Amino acid sequence: MGGFRIEADLDLCQGHAMCELEAPDYFRVPKRGKVEIVDPEPPENAREEVERAVDMCPTQALFIKEDPGD
């Protein structure tokens, strides 16, 4: 069963929190902090929401890795 995984490059993250605004169930950004991925392997039905959040990141610190499954 395939799926996807959310990953972050914390060296690029500047804490803008655009991801949290787009997908608060999957991203959290503490005040003056860097992104925390709440659920790194979200369900497939969350893909669109997560993709929007990844696209909104101004520093392109977030990305999706496809899981080919078994």
Backbone torsions as a table, in degrees:
resi	resn	phi	psi	omega
1	MET	NA	121.3	179.4
2	GLY	-80.4	172.9	179.1
3	GLY	-178.2	-157.4	178.6
4	PHE	-147.2	162.4	-178.6
5	ARG	-131.8	139.4	176.5
6	ILE	-93.6	133.5	176.1
7	GLU	-132.3	157.6	-178.7
8	ALA	-134.2	143.3	171.7
9	ASP	-98.8	99.0	-174.7
10	LEU	-68.8	-16.9	174.3
11	ASP	-70.0	-27.6	179.6
12	LEU	-89.7	-29.2	-175.6
13	CYS	-62.2	131.7	177.3
14	GLN	-116.3	8.7	174.6
15	GLY	74.8	29.0	179.5
16	HIS	-67.7	-25.2	176.4
17	ALA	69.5	19.3	175.9
18	MET	-64.0	-35.7	178.9
19	CYS	-62.6	-41.6	-179.6
20	GLU	-65.9	-36.1	177.2
21	LEU	-65.0	-38.5	-178.3
22	GLU	-79.1	-37.2	-174.6
23	ALA	-143.4	71.3	-175.1
24	PRO	-64.4	-18.4	177.8
25	ASP	-75.7	-15.1	-173.3
26	TYR	-119.9	-17.4	-178.6
27	PHE	-132.8	143.0	174.3
28	ARG	-136.8	136.5	177.1
29	VAL	-127.6	106.9	178.6
30	PRO	-65.7	155.4	178.5
31	LYS	-55.9	129.2	-177.4
32	ARG	56.0	33.2	-179.5
33	GLY	-124.8	-170.6	178.5
34	LYS	-112.6	162.2	-175.2
35	VAL	-57.5	141.0	170.7
36	GLU	-119.2	126.2	179.0
37	ILE	-87.5	115.1	-175.3
38	VAL	-71.2	-42.5	-179.5
39	ASP	-134.9	95.6	-175.2
40	PRO	-68.6	-16.5	178.7
41	GLU	-126.8	72.4	-176.3
42	PRO	-71.1	164.0	177.9
43	PRO	-68.5	156.9	-178.5
44	GLU	-57.5	-33.4	-178.2
45	ASN	-71.6	-4.2	175.9
46	ALA	-99.5	-0.7	-174.0
47	ARG	-55.3	-47.0	-176.9
48	GLU	-61.0	-44.7	179.1
49	GLU	-62.5	-44.3	-179.9
50	VAL	-66.7	-41.7	178.7
51	GLU	-61.4	-39.9	176.6
52	ARG	-61.0	-43.8	-179.9
53	ALA	-63.4	-43.6	178.5
54	VAL	-61.3	-43.6	180.0
55	ASP	-65.0	-28.6	-177.2
56	MET	-80.0	-12.8	-177.5
57	CYS	-65.1	116.4	-176.6
58	PRO	-69.0	-20.1	-179.9
59	THR	-105.0	3.4	-179.5
60	GLN	54.1	42.5	-178.7
61	ALA	-85.4	-11.0	-177.0
62	LEU	-109.6	146.0	174.2
63	PHE	-152.5	162.8	-179.3
64	ILE	-111.0	131.5	174.1
65	LYS	-109.9	129.2	178.3
66	GLU	-77.7	140.2	175.8
67	ASP	-103.9	111.1	-176.9
68	PRO	-67.0	-15.9	179.5
69	GLY	77.0	-159.3	-177.3
70	ASP	-94.3	NA	NA
